[in-house]
């Protein structure tokens, strides 16, 4: 059935088309905004995770370094220098 027989004019269909396009743009802009917000959140979490990992590495190093030195000190005194702190 052609659109003329359905009671819709070409102008009616053009108007509906323009409204659909407008609504698509509104929805897509909102989705883009949400994706940007999500990306900012991910970046912030990534920075926080990087900072936490660095702090943890430093803490592990500070706690294990004295143990390593204590274990290797006798070897260094004996002339077996495998490790130089």
VOFI-669633 format. One line per field, with one value per atom (N, C-alpha, C, O): residue number from 1; atom name; x, y, z. Coordinates in Angstrom, 3 decimals. Each point is the difference from the previous one (the first is absolute). Example, Ala and Ser with C-alpha at 12.3 -4.5 7.8 and 13.67 -1.06 7.14 Angstrom:
n	(1	1	1	1	2	2	2	2) .
atom	(N	CA	C	O	N	CA	C	O) .
x	(13.190	-0.890	0.900	1.036	-1.386	0.820	-0.770	0.509) .
y	(-5.690	1.190	1.200	-0.019	1.069	1.190	1.090	1.108) .
z	(7.800	0.000	0.000	0.665	-1.385	0.060	0.730	0.169) .
// end
This chain:
n	(1	1	1	1	2	2	2	2	3	3	3	3	4	4	4	4	5	5	5	5	6	6	6	6	7	7	7	7	8	8	8	8	9	9	9	9	10	10	10	10	11	11	11	11	12	12	12	12	13	13	13	13	14	14	14	14	15	15	15	15	16	16	16	16	17	17	17	17	18	18	18	18	19	19	19	19	20	20	20	20	21	21	21	21	22	22	22	22	23	23	23	23	24	24	24	24	25	25	25	25	26	26	26	26	27	27	27	27	28	28	28	28	29	29	29	29	30	30	30	30	31	31	31	31	32	32	32	32	33	33	33	33	34	34	34	34	35	35	35	35	36	36	36	36	37	37	37	37	38	38	38	38	39	39	39	39	40	40	40	40	41	41	41	41	42	42	42	42	43	43	43	43	44	44	44	44	45	45	45	45	46	46	46	46	47	47	47	47	48	48	48	48	49	49	49	49	50	50	50	50	51	51	51	51	52	52	52	52	53	53	53	53	54	54	54	54	55	55	55	55	56	56	56	56	57	57	57	57	58	58	58	58	59	59	59	59	60	60	60	60	61	61	61	61	62	62	62	62	63	63	63	63	64	64	64	64	65	65	65	65	66	66	66	66	67	67	67	67	68	68	68	68	69	69	69	69	70	70	70	70	71	71	71	71	72	72	72	72	73	73	73	73	74	74	74	74	75	75	75	75	76	76	76	76	77	77	77	77	78	78	78	78	79	79	79	79	80	80	80	80	81	81	81	81	82	82	82	82	83	83	83	83	84	84	84	84	85	85	85	85) .
atom	(N	CA	C	O	N	CA	C	O	N	CA	C	O	N	CA	C	O	N	CA	C	O	N	CA	C	O	N	CA	C	O	N	CA	C	O	N	CA	C	O	N	CA	C	O	N	CA	C	O	N	CA	C	O	N	CA	C	O	N	CA	C	O	N	CA	C	O	N	CA	C	O	N	CA	C	O	N	CA	C	O	N	CA	C	O	N	CA	C	O	N	CA	C	O	N	CA	C	O	N	CA	C	O	N	CA	C	O	N	CA	C	O	N	CA	C	O	N	CA	C	O	N	CA	C	O	N	CA	C	O	N	CA	C	O	N	CA	C	O	N	CA	C	O	N	CA	C	O	N	CA	C	O	N	CA	C	O	N	CA	C	O	N	CA	C	O	N	CA	C	O	N	CA	C	O	N	CA	C	O	N	CA	C	O	N	CA	C	O	N	CA	C	O	N	CA	C	O	N	CA	C	O	N	CA	C	O	N	CA	C	O	N	CA	C	O	N	CA	C	O	N	CA	C	O	N	CA	C	O	N	CA	C	O	N	CA	C	O	N	CA	C	O	N	CA	C	O	N	CA	C	O	N	CA	C	O	N	CA	C	O	N	CA	C	O	N	CA	C	O	N	CA	C	O	N	CA	C	O	N	CA	C	O	N	CA	C	O	N	CA	C	O	N	CA	C	O	N	CA	C	O	N	CA	C	O	N	CA	C	O	N	CA	C	O	N	CA	C	O	N	CA	C	O	N	CA	C	O	N	CA	C	O	N	CA	C	O	N	CA	C	O	N	CA	C	O	N	CA	C	O	N	CA	C	O	N	CA	C	O	N	CA	C	O	N	CA	C	O	N	CA	C	O	N	CA	C	O	N	CA	C	O) .
x	(0.851	-0.851	0.900	0.789	-0.885	0.798	-0.362	-1.112	2.076	-0.227	-1.135	-0.607	0.293	-1.108	-1.328	-0.903	0.779	-1.246	-0.144	-1.111	2.221	-0.069	-0.448	-0.231	0.106	-0.441	1.150	-0.235	1.460	1.166	0.489	0.081	0.240	0.565	1.517	0.580	0.029	1.453	0.602	1.046	-1.723	0.453	-0.080	0.876	-1.958	-0.138	1.170	0.617	-0.333	1.099	1.340	0.856	-0.662	1.238	0.133	1.094	-2.206	-0.003	0.357	0.792	-1.373	0.301	1.475	0.670	-0.182	1.410	0.913	0.961	-1.250	0.809	-0.062	1.004	-2.180	-0.138	0.815	0.647	-0.676	0.784	1.490	0.735	-0.291	1.408	0.387	1.066	-1.927	0.273	0.111	0.941	-1.885	0.021	1.252	0.587	-0.183	1.220	1.196	0.843	-0.758	1.113	-0.001	1.054	-2.228	-0.110	0.476	0.791	-1.273	0.376	1.489	0.676	-0.165	1.418	0.910	1.056	-1.445	0.786	0.023	1.030	-2.151	-0.067	0.899	0.724	-0.764	0.847	1.471	0.807	-0.449	1.389	0.434	1.116	-1.986	0.309	0.213	0.909	-1.737	0.143	1.297	0.660	-0.300	1.241	1.201	0.959	-1.005	1.100	0.123	1.107	-2.238	0.003	0.577	0.787	-1.172	0.527	1.506	0.731	-0.260	1.433	0.775	1.098	-1.651	0.645	0.103	1.020	-2.073	0.008	1.039	0.703	-0.607	0.992	1.407	0.870	-0.638	1.319	0.351	1.138	-2.105	0.246	0.316	0.907	-1.646	0.276	1.357	0.707	-0.345	1.295	1.137	0.987	-1.131	1.013	0.104	1.098	-2.244	-0.011	0.649	0.761	-1.061	0.593	1.504	0.752	-0.306	1.438	0.703	1.077	-1.689	0.582	0.070	1.017	-2.086	-0.027	1.046	0.659	-0.502	1.005	1.407	0.829	-0.566	1.312	0.273	1.096	-2.086	0.158	0.245	0.832	-1.549	0.168	1.386	0.639	-0.167	1.348	1.051	0.943	-1.106	0.951	-0.028	1.043	-2.244	-0.111	0.637	0.723	-0.985	0.610	1.515	0.695	-0.186	1.442	0.585	1.043	-1.711	0.532	-0.017	0.839	-1.781	-0.080	0.889	0.481	-0.254	0.820	1.477	0.842	-0.516	1.400	0.842	1.078	-1.518	0.804	0.173	1.053	-2.078	0.089	1.038	0.823	-0.856	0.962	1.417	0.925	-0.768	1.334	0.496	1.168	-2.064	0.400	0.376	0.924	-1.624	0.304	1.288	0.746	-0.482	1.162	1.259	1.101	-1.246	1.168	1.072	1.183	-1.570	1.043	0.744	1.197	-1.908	0.645	0.996	1.091	-1.474	0.887	1.267	1.101	-1.261	1.156	0.907	1.214	-1.789	0.787	0.675	0.696	-0.897	0.604	-0.835	0.443	-1.616	-0.914	-0.976	-1.060	1.409	-0.804	-0.985	0.269	-1.415	-1.055	-0.923	-0.693	0.687	-0.964	0.674	0.723	-0.970	0.554	-1.149	-0.574	0.236	-1.126	0.344	-0.834) .
y	(-1.169	1.169	1.236	0.176	0.666	1.220	0.946	-0.048	0.928	0.877	0.986	0.470	-0.133	0.915	-0.640	0.697	-2.006	-0.683	-0.176	-0.212	0.298	-0.194	1.268	-0.036	1.128	1.235	0.919	1.111	-1.551	0.825	0.684	-0.609	1.874	0.720	-0.140	-0.446	0.828	-0.033	0.922	-0.299	1.423	0.940	-0.622	0.212	-0.995	-0.684	-0.959	-0.025	-0.743	-0.964	0.707	-0.466	1.561	0.772	0.558	0.028	0.410	0.528	-1.098	0.222	-1.391	-1.132	-0.381	-0.288	0.291	-0.319	0.980	-0.413	1.688	1.022	-0.141	0.195	-0.535	-0.185	-1.213	0.050	-1.111	-1.192	0.330	-0.405	1.119	0.390	0.873	-0.180	1.118	0.872	-0.824	0.184	-1.079	-0.838	-0.881	-0.212	-0.292	-0.811	0.826	-0.482	1.718	0.863	0.286	0.007	0.227	0.258	-1.223	0.124	-1.284	-1.228	-0.286	-0.376	0.546	-0.299	0.977	-0.402	1.656	0.959	-0.387	0.131	-0.603	-0.445	-1.213	-0.068	-0.875	-1.195	0.390	-0.521	1.416	0.457	0.651	-0.229	1.031	0.625	-1.038	0.135	-1.161	-1.057	-0.785	-0.366	0.110	-0.718	0.837	-0.533	1.832	0.883	-0.004	-0.061	0.125	-0.031	-1.322	-0.016	-1.066	-1.308	-0.064	-0.534	1.070	0.007	0.816	-0.391	1.507	0.798	-0.783	0.061	-0.793	-0.825	-1.105	-0.270	-0.363	-1.059	0.581	-0.615	1.780	0.635	0.328	-0.201	0.701	0.326	-1.258	0.001	-1.066	-1.261	-0.563	-0.561	0.707	-0.484	0.744	-0.611	1.921	0.788	-0.444	-0.139	-0.079	-0.430	-1.375	-0.238	-0.654	-1.337	0.066	-0.689	1.505	0.162	0.517	-0.478	1.451	0.568	-1.064	-0.126	-0.634	-1.055	-1.068	-0.479	0.100	-1.006	0.507	-0.743	1.990	0.575	0.034	-0.348	0.766	0.032	-1.405	-0.186	-0.792	-1.379	-0.523	-0.656	0.944	-0.403	0.617	-0.676	1.955	0.674	-0.611	-0.166	-0.167	-0.598	-1.392	-0.342	-0.443	-1.334	0.123	-0.724	1.627	0.195	0.428	-0.504	1.428	0.494	-1.086	0.012	-0.943	-1.054	-1.192	-0.681	0.419	-1.158	0.332	-0.884	2.124	0.394	-0.345	-0.572	0.891	-0.366	-1.517	-0.469	-0.287	-1.461	-0.516	-0.846	1.347	-0.409	0.360	-0.799	1.979	0.423	-0.895	-0.387	0.064	-0.849	-1.395	-0.605	0.089	-1.341	-0.032	-0.978	2.036	-0.007	0.553	-0.192	0.860	0.591	-1.037	0.251	-1.412	-0.995	-0.461	-0.283	0.212	-0.414	1.057	-0.326	1.598	1.086	0.010	0.226	-0.466	-0.038	-1.169	0.080	-1.155	-1.192	0.138	-0.913	2.023	0.220	-0.421	0.085	-0.525	-0.396	1.143	0.062	0.820	1.213	-0.217	0.335	-0.903	-0.205	1.194	0.217	0.541	1.092	1.213	-0.088	1.226	1.262	0.957	0.566	-0.383	0.896	1.454	0.882) .
z	(0.000	0.000	0.000	0.928	-1.925	-0.066	1.139	0.525	-0.138	1.153	-0.241	0.962	-2.243	-0.259	0.415	0.460	-0.619	0.340	1.509	0.486	0.272	1.454	0.723	1.209	-1.906	0.609	0.393	0.476	-0.665	0.316	-1.264	-1.066	1.206	-1.143	0.034	0.990	-2.069	-0.062	1.064	0.576	-0.327	1.022	1.397	0.838	-0.601	1.292	0.212	1.065	-2.076	0.108	0.159	0.753	-1.437	0.120	1.420	0.564	-0.001	1.363	1.005	0.916	-1.093	0.882	-0.140	0.992	-2.205	-0.242	0.730	0.650	-0.753	0.659	1.515	0.686	-0.160	1.443	0.465	1.046	-1.804	0.341	-0.022	0.901	-1.900	-0.091	1.188	0.588	-0.238	1.145	1.287	0.772	-0.542	1.202	0.021	1.061	-2.205	-0.076	0.435	0.756	-1.224	0.386	1.505	0.636	-0.079	1.440	0.788	0.935	-1.315	0.700	-0.183	0.957	-2.155	-0.240	0.757	0.490	-0.388	0.779	1.473	0.661	-0.149	1.394	0.213	0.993	-1.905	0.116	-0.065	0.770	-1.661	-0.104	1.315	0.467	0.122	1.283	1.094	0.819	-0.803	0.996	-0.204	0.972	-2.208	-0.289	0.431	0.557	-0.811	0.438	1.514	0.534	0.160	1.461	0.505	0.946	-1.565	0.364	-0.237	0.833	-1.953	-0.305	1.038	0.398	0.038	1.043	1.302	0.686	-0.347	1.202	-0.080	0.973	-2.124	-0.200	0.117	0.616	-1.193	0.084	1.448	0.424	0.330	1.410	0.797	0.831	-1.080	0.696	-0.388	0.838	-2.091	-0.469	0.707	0.412	-0.278	0.713	1.456	0.539	0.086	1.399	0.143	0.938	-1.861	0.031	-0.215	0.688	-1.632	-0.236	1.253	0.357	0.302	1.221	1.089	0.683	-0.521	1.020	-0.280	0.922	-2.193	-0.364	0.308	0.525	-0.848	0.273	1.500	0.439	0.349	1.452	0.549	0.888	-1.412	0.451	-0.346	0.823	-2.041	-0.396	0.920	0.412	-0.094	0.884	1.401	0.632	-0.154	1.327	0.017	0.937	-1.954	-0.082	-0.027	0.712	-1.521	-0.101	1.345	0.417	0.252	1.280	1.078	0.900	-0.984	1.009	-0.343	0.906	-2.168	-0.377	-0.106	0.157	-0.417	-0.162	1.234	-0.160	1.378	1.174	0.144	0.434	-0.797	0.086	-0.986	0.349	-1.568	-1.025	0.441	-0.143	0.668	0.452	1.137	0.031	0.899	1.121	-0.459	0.545	-1.534	-0.492	-0.816	0.056	-0.810	-0.876	0.656	-0.516	1.618	0.668	0.335	-0.231	0.773	0.283	-1.260	0.048	-1.158	-1.249	-0.463	-0.469	0.604	-0.413	0.873	-0.503	1.786	0.893	-0.332	0.188	-0.677	-0.322	-1.366	-0.444	-0.205	-1.305	-1.180	-1.145	1.408	-1.083	-0.244	0.623	-1.507	-0.220	-1.135	-1.154	1.505	-0.977	-0.060	-0.994	2.044	0.099	0.587	0.993	-1.619	0.504	0.270	-0.930	2.205	0.312	-0.276	0.208) .
// end
